[in-house]
Structures are given as C-alpha cells and as structure tokens.
C-alpha cells in the first residue's frame, strides 16, 4: 500500500480559505464598549511615557481612530489633565499637566499595561467562535493535501482525520522519533491560514494581553496610516497564522489560568486563550510537575462545552471561549499515566509506530534531495533490506534525516563530493546507534548492488 509521508519537509501553503470576520473601527468612545476610566488611564500612561504626543501618534499607540483619541483628549483637557504644546508638522501636540501626571502615575501603579486599547471580552468571544475550526469538517482529500509533501502511513491518515473531526482531545503516543510532534504541528493548516488575534482583551475593567509575538505570527498590519479618521479595519486586531502553542515538561497548573505579575503589574493570559483558534499541544505528557489527571480535572468543562471559566486575582469570574484543537503527545504507555476513566474521556488514542520499507525509502530519497546528497549506491534501499533486519532495529521516520545529517557533516568537513559513500554511512550508523554495526558496509553494499538489489 502506498505510503504518504511522516518526516519533516518544507511547509507548503495552507489549505482552505481564511474566515471572513467583521471588525469595524469604532469612531466614538461609546462605540468601543470599553470603560471610560480604563481608556482615560491608558491615554495618560502613554503620555507619561512619551512626554509629548500628537493625536496621530496616540491613535497609533492605542490602536484607536483619531476621532476616539480626539474625544479622549478633549475630555482630559476639560478636566485639566492635559495641555496643548507646540504643534509639529501641522499636528497639535499635548502633554500631561501636573494633575494629569499624578493621575498617570496612579494608573500605572494599578496596571503596568501600556499598549493598544483592549477589545471587549464579548467582541473577542464573538470573533473567536466565528473563526473556530470547529465549524469546518476535515475530508480525506484535504488531509492528503496538507501532507502532500510528507510521508505518512495510510493507517495514520485513517485515524487522524476522524479524530480531528470529532473535536475531542486526541492522545498521540509512541516511541521518540515516530513523528508525533511533527504531525501535530502541521494540523493547523487544515482549517485555513488566517485568523484575527486581538492585542488585548478587557475583562471586568482589567486588561489581559493576548497577542504574543512568539506564538502569533502576523501576516500583515491592519493599521491604515493613510486616513487617520476613516480607518476601515480595527487596528487592535492582527491578522495572524493560526496559533500553535506547545507546552512540555514546564507545564504547571497556574499556566491554565490568568496569572498576575506583581512586579510588572500585568495580567498574563493562560495557554488556552493563547491557543484559541489554533492547536494546543501538551507534549511529553506524564513528565510534567503536575499529573495528567490534574490537567483533565481542570479542563473537564472546557473539553465538553468549548468554554472555560477564568478568574482575575480580584476574584471576578468570566466565561471565555475554549476553541482549539487539543492534542496530547507522550512517549509513555497511556496506561501508565491515565486511569481507564480518563482514557475514555480522551476519545481518540493514536499510536505512532515504526514505518515500513517503502516509507523509509521515500523519506530517505526526500532527505537526499533536501540535503543535496547523491545516493549513487542505493544505500537507502540497502539499509531497509539488509542492515535494519540484521541489527534488529525498528525503522523510525526520523532515522533518514538523522543518519544523512551525520553523513553530510562528514562530507563538509572532509570537503568530499556529494556522493554517499558506504564508509561514510557506516560511520554515521555507528555514531547514531552507538553499538558497532553487524553489517560490513562497503563489502555488503557492493554485493547488494551487483545482485540488483536496487
């Protein structure tokens, strides 16, 4: 049976159309649906940091239209919090008064956040649900398109597709090197590439930053600088690739809830919010400081109802969307980290195993092309027919890349041609598998090719 691939290669363009979302720009303070004191405090903090700023600069800093900023500045002037300064390039500039400076410092003591204005929680919930991958069904054809440049065993395709359509958490388990993490990282591309991520959200008068540049990869800027007072999209939102959040052994229970940094006076978003509309991968399950049971106990409601309940340090509680594909990956036996009740809750358990000869050779040939190596002696085919059986080693999809990398290192160091000589592969094999090979590489390869093994 023909294999599809399981080893890393270049990622092609995403499959599926981006979601259509409506993000009109608010043009008055009331249209922002944000508390007035929050916006006023944010304006004062920006002026405290900048000393002097124009309406245009404040609009860029706060991600709001010029109309909204002008309204806020007018209110601040009426309350003697800001005063006019000399204009620059036709732009009137403002600065804090003595009273305004005092209030700005007080606002900064309460919250260290100085960035773009947040979006209301209700608006975030609406957009998050609208662009959720749960609204899209995965077909076999789409899954094959996503993995069109990689080699995946057909039985894995038969399991992964229905598992994703179930919208239930999926446990992927198997030995290291079987491609678990790589497959998980590709699944985002099933649902279209673009989603809108807000810079921050407002919850009960507090600001929680959502956008993380290490997680959320921006596609372009939504801020239109050409027409300050007639923007057509809300610059508080960023067009991004669907997020992928990977958490391994460092996972702690506190990462599942909003936390507060007392030094920076900032609220930190939990991993569930960061991963919304994307993939949340809990890697190396069973090796965290907390048990898998504790994680599942915390997420029982989110997993079943696609919504979570978070609380601020003040004690206020809020409902937020829990809209991501949740994947668990482990090298351990599922029975060692879960009891039967929790295994049933997982729904899908997919085992990644050793690959067959055809898949190994396909990956080998692909990696040769990627690394610019010449397999003149058909060593990939020889390994699967002769060396692996002799040494009783399972073939894993990571082996071709790892072995050929060692060969490539030797070629570069010794300034050799791109041909994979048997001696180079023998040295790579012994380095990689530690124990001495029981295959006489040069002699055996010569015999193999003479007998038409290729």
Long-range contacts (C-beta under 8 A, 24 or more apart in sequence): 1-154, 2-154, 2-358, 3-151, 3-152, 3-153, 3-154, 3-355, 3-356, 3-358, 3-359, 3-362, 4-144, 4-147, 4-150, 4-151, 4-152, 4-153, 4-154, 4-157, 5-147, 5-149, 5-150, 5-151, 5-152, 5-359, 5-362, 5-363, 5-366, 5-397, 6-150, 6-151, 6-152, 6-153, 6-156, 6-178, 6-179, 6-182, 6-183, 6-355, 6-359, 6-363, 6-397, 7-150, 7-151, 7-179, 7-182, 7-363, 7-366, 7-367, 7-397, 7-398, 7-400, 7-401, 8-150, 8-182, 8-401, 9-149, 9-150, 9-366, 9-370, 10-149, 10-370, 11-186, 11-189, 12-148, 12-149, 13-193, 14-188, 14-189, 14-192, 14-193, 14-241, 15-142, 15-145, 15-146, 15-189, 15-190, 15-192, 16-136, 16-142, 16-189, 16-190, 16-191, 16-192, 16-193, 17-192, 18-192, 18-193, 18-194, 18-195, 19-130, 19-131, 19-192, 19-194, 19-195, 21-127, 21-130, 21-131, 21-196, 23-127, 23-196, 23-222, 23-233, 23-234, 23-237, 24-234, 25-65, 25-231, 25-232, 25-233, 25-234, 25-235, 26-64, 26-65, 26-68, 26-234, 27-65, 27-67, 27-68, 27-229, 28-67, 28-68, 28-71, 29-68, 29-71, 29-72, 31-68, 32-64, 32-68, 32-117, 32-120, 33-120, 33-122, 33-123, 34-117, 34-118, 34-120, 34-202, 35-202, 35-205, 37-205, 38-118, 38-202, 38-205, 38-207, 39-72, 39-117, 40-72, 40-75, 40-76, 40-81, 41-103, 41-104, 41-107, 41-110, 41-111, 42-107, 42-113, 42-114, 42-117, 43-69, 43-72, 43-73, 43-76, 44-76, 44-81, 44-96, 44-100, 44-103, 44-104, 44-107, 45-104, 45-107, 45-108, 45-113, 45-114, 46-114, 47-82, 47-94, 47-95, 47-96, 47-100, 47-104, 48-96, 48-101, 48-104, 48-105, 48-108, 49-114, 51-95, 52-85, 52-93, 52-94, 52-95, 53-93, 53-94, 53-95, 54-88, 54-91, 54-92, 54-93, 54-94, 55-91, 55-92, 55-94, 55-228, 56-91, 56-228, 57-91, 59-228, 60-223, 60-225, 60-235, 61-115, 61-116, 62-116, 62-117, 63-116, 63-117, 63-199, 63-223, 63-234, 63-235, 63-236, 64-117, 64-235, 64-236, 65-228, 65-229, 65-231, 66-228, 66-229, 67-229, 76-100, 108-265, 109-265, 110-265, 111-206, 111-207, 111-265, 111-266, 112-261, 112-264, 112-265, 112-266, 113-200, 113-207, 113-209, 113-265, 113-266, 113-267, 115-199, 115-200, 115-209, 116-199, 116-200, 116-235, 116-236, 117-200, 117-236, 118-198, 118-199, 118-200, 118-201, 118-202, 118-207, 118-208, 118-236, 119-198, 119-199, 119-200, 119-201, 119-202, 119-234, 119-236, 119-237, 120-201, 120-202, 121-201, 121-202, 121-203, 121-318, 121-320, 124-198, 124-201, 124-210, 124-320, 124-321, 125-319, 125-320, 125-321, 127-196, 127-198, 127-237, 128-276, 128-277, 128-321, 128-323, 129-321, 129-323, 131-195, 131-196, 131-277, 132-277, 132-306, 132-321, 132-323, 133-190, 133-191, 133-242, 133-277, 133-323, 133-324, 133-325, 134-167, 134-306, 134-323, 136-190, 136-191, 136-192, 137-165, 138-164, 138-165, 138-190, 142-190, 143-190, 146-186, 146-187, 146-189, 146-190, 147-186, 150-182, 150-186, 151-355, 151-359, 151-362, 151-363, 151-366, 151-397, 152-179, 152-183, 153-353, 153-355, 153-356, 153-359, 156-183, 156-350, 156-352, 159-348, 159-350, 160-187, 160-350, 162-348, 163-347, 163-348, 163-350, 164-190, 164-325, 166-347, 166-348, 167-306, 167-325, 168-303, 168-346, 168-347, 168-348, 169-303, 169-326, 169-327, 169-328, 169-345, 169-346, 169-347, 169-348, 170-325, 170-326, 170-327, 170-328, 170-346, 170-347, 170-348, 170-349, 170-350, 171-285, 171-327, 171-328, 171-329, 171-330, 171-334, 171-343, 171-346, 171-348, 171-349, 171-350, 172-327, 172-328, 172-329, 172-330, 172-350, 172-352, 173-329, 173-330, 173-331, 173-332, 173-333, 173-334, 173-349, 173-350, 173-351, 173-352, 174-331, 174-351, 174-352, 174-353, 175-331, 175-352, 175-354, 175-394, 175-396, 176-331, 176-398, 177-396, 177-397, 177-398, 177-399, 177-402, 178-352, 178-353, 178-354, 178-396, 178-397, 178-398, 179-352, 179-397, 179-398, 180-329, 180-352, 181-246, 181-281, 181-283, 181-329, 183-352, 184-279, 184-281, 184-327, 184-329, 185-244, 185-246, 185-279, 185-281, 187-279, 187-325, 187-327, 188-241, 188-242, 188-243, 188-244, 188-278, 188-279, 189-242, 191-242, 192-242, 193-219, 193-241, 193-242, 194-219, 194-239, 194-240, 194-241, 194-242, 195-239, 195-240, 195-241, 195-242, 195-243, 195-277, 195-278, 196-237, 196-238, 196-239, 196-240, 197-237, 197-238, 197-240, 197-243, 197-277, 198-236, 198-237, 198-238, 199-236, 199-237, 199-238, 200-236, 203-310, 203-312, 203-316, 203-318, 204-312, 204-314, 204-316, 204-318, 206-267, 206-312, 206-314, 207-267, 208-258, 208-267, 208-268, 208-269, 208-273, 209-266, 209-267, 209-268, 209-269, 210-269, 210-273, 210-274, 211-238, 212-269, 212-274, 215-243, 215-244, 215-245, 215-274, 215-275, 216-240, 216-241, 216-243, 216-274, 217-241, 242-277, 242-278, 242-279, 243-274, 243-275, 243-276, 243-277, 243-278, 243-279, 244-275, 244-278, 244-279, 244-281, 245-271, 245-274, 245-275, 245-278, 245-279, 245-280, 245-281, 245-324, 246-281, 246-283, 247-271, 247-280, 247-281, 247-282, 247-283, 248-282, 248-283, 248-284, 248-287, 248-288, 249-284, 249-287, 249-288, 249-289, 250-288, 251-282, 251-288, 251-289, 251-290, 251-295, 252-288, 252-289, 252-290, 253-290, 253-294, 253-295, 253-298, 256-295, 256-298, 256-299, 257-310, 257-311, 258-310, 258-311, 258-312, 258-313, 260-312, 260-313, 267-312, 267-313, 270-310, 272-299, 272-302, 272-308, 272-320, 272-322, 272-324, 273-310, 273-320, 275-324, 276-321, 276-322, 276-323, 276-324, 277-323, 277-324, 278-324, 278-325, 279-324, 279-325, 279-327, 280-324, 280-325, 280-326, 280-327, 281-327, 281-328, 281-329, 282-326, 282-327, 282-328, 282-329, 283-329, 284-329, 284-330, 284-331, 285-328, 285-329, 285-330, 285-332, 285-337, 286-330, 286-332, 286-336, 286-337, 287-332, 291-337, 292-328, 292-337, 292-338, 292-342, 293-338, 293-339, 293-342, 296-342, 296-345, 299-326, 300-345, 303-345, 354-394, 354-395, 354-396, 355-395, 355-396, 355-397, 356-395, 357-384, 357-385, 357-395, 359-397, 360-384, 360-395, 360-397, 360-399, 360-400, 363-397, 363-400, 363-401, 364-400, 364-404, 366-400, 367-400, 367-401, 367-404, 368-404, 368-420, 371-404, 371-405, 371-408, 372-418, 373-404, 373-407, 373-408, 373-411, 373-418, 373-419, 373-420, 374-417, 374-418, 374-419, 374-420, 375-420, 376-419, 376-420, 377-420, 377-421, 377-422, 377-445, 377-449, 378-448, 378-449, 378-453, 378-454, 379-420, 379-422, 379-425, 379-445, 381-453, 381-454, 382-444, 382-445, 382-448, 382-449, 382-453, 383-425, 385-448, 385-453, 386-439, 386-444, 386-448, 386-453, 387-429, 387-437, 387-439, 387-441, 387-444, 390-438, 390-439, 391-433, 391-437, 391-438, 391-439, 393-433, 399-432, 402-432, 403-428, 403-429, 403-432, 404-428, 406-431, 406-432, 422-446
